């Protein structure tokens, strides 16, 4: 663990480990960014005890959020198949874990068959002083700075798909990142919002300086929020319809299938993993499918394509029918569905009320 500083790019408490060269990063038009904690791994370091337990765990003691390893491998396989047989996979992970754990995290990901382009860690051990303990769980400044630093390494015309959870402020962080990249917020507004979320002065300056150096383009195509603490999905409507809260990886897989980032066979793999290894039953899978239709997230053509496959594999009952009919597609661009019938919320809102948290 003692050599991590020689392998990392360090800016304050933001620590980046890069595993591919600049040329590979810049030529990739689509990048996946996955928050590791409570979104991929079931980690806890909101307290000193949780941080200590996290430090002591071996790579193989780290537990996945149900189905995540299978889902990420499925994303990797589909991406490689549709990008002329490339063997890499443009995924980055962000974690509040300290950089001393980088080797363990990398070993765990390798065990799962995942080899990321990079990993961001938070140098939280420097916060283990009485005056800085509050910063252990303050992630807005850390994650925003990490995302903006990563944007500097990537190409100009970029699409990003991000994963987070509701135990922190990931939807706020990702939407702020989007607004900063697109310049929808001026400097005065940005400073006010960042200070509201307890981002300290020096880090505010760093974030705004980074913004000046990145392309004026909104790179985010979609954001997924794992409902780890069961927040009402309607809360996320204020961030626009490109933010999709999900209760489990089966719902993730269904939406990724709709966006043509997974095949139907890969959706089956995720559902089978949940049933065989995590105690999911047919009723839970049926509810998950129907809940996405009710919101509405899944279109009628998506349901028509996937439901026979699920029945064929006995992942839903043979006589299962939706209680609420799925909506038809109103607008799409290529493979991406952007609007369903009777849906009024914008894909990307012009302004988000960040100060109001009505969860």
PyMOL commands that set and color helices and strands:
alter all, ss='L'
color gray80, all
select helices_A, chain A and resi 4-7+22-26+48-56+59-61+68-82+99-111+124-127+133-137+140-153+170-182+187-196+201-213+233-239+249-258+264-277+282-295+300-312
alter helices_A, ss='H'
color red, helices_A
select strands_A, chain A and resi 8-11+14-18+30-35+91-94+118-122+159-165+220-226+243-246+329-333+336-340
alter strands_A, ss='S'
color yellow, strands_A
deselect
rebuild
show_as cartoon
